[in-house]
Amino acid sequence: MSDVDVTACAWIDRCSINYTICGNEVEFRLGGDLDGFYLTTTETGLENLVAKTTAALNTLRAAHSST
């Protein structure tokens, strides 16, 4: 069993990304109020997200620079 409560898919390109600190959690809003996506993380979850997204970005850039 993992610590993911919902499975969802979001496509992100050029949209606004905002965040709010809510106690011990961070709530991200991607997109607008009516067409947005919310993601809430703990500090541990955010550290994991930053590590994985940084690695993915580096891999993506390396793949594009070698073509």
C-alpha angles and dihedrals in degrees: 000000000000131000094249113114100186136026113218141151127223130177111213126192123132104352135127116269119196133168140202128197110230109184106289095352138073120222115203122198115200114192127353134329094260099035102028138117124225125211122183122193140175119229090264091049091049092050089052092046092050092049094049096043091048091051091047092050092050091049092047092050092047091051092051095045092054094056 
